[in-house]
Amino acid sequence: MKKVFILLMGTCSLISCLKIDCDKAAQAAKERECLLIIEQELSTSTPYLNAKGRNLLTKEPCECKDEGRWWVQYREYMSVGDTLIKRKGELVFYIHKKDTILSFPWGECEGKIYE
């Protein structure tokens, strides 16, 4: 009985560690910025986005990395020549194609809509 109780308490404590702090995650997403024209094919061997190309404003070489896994879920829509735009302070990520603009809001977390 004691072992079952210890196992149950251990499982509960692990589950509470996995709970996301949505406000903190949304704030971290707001802090990221990406203004990039994609010049290299995107890697599909990583769970994160690491786009390489030129800064939209300065035209200098740059990289956009997203360790939050928000942008990478739209990797299939990104191609060489597309422009990625994620402005600091916003919770919308854009992919500008030649004839289309795709927008992806950060969205919902734990039932709350973040904008």
Secondary structure, 3 states (H helix, E strand, C coil): CHHHHHHHHHHHHHHHHHCCCHHHHHHHHHHCCEEEEECCCCCCCCCCEEEEEEECCCCCEEEEEECCCCHHHHHHHCCCCCEEEECCCCCEEEEECCCCEEEEECEEECCEEEC
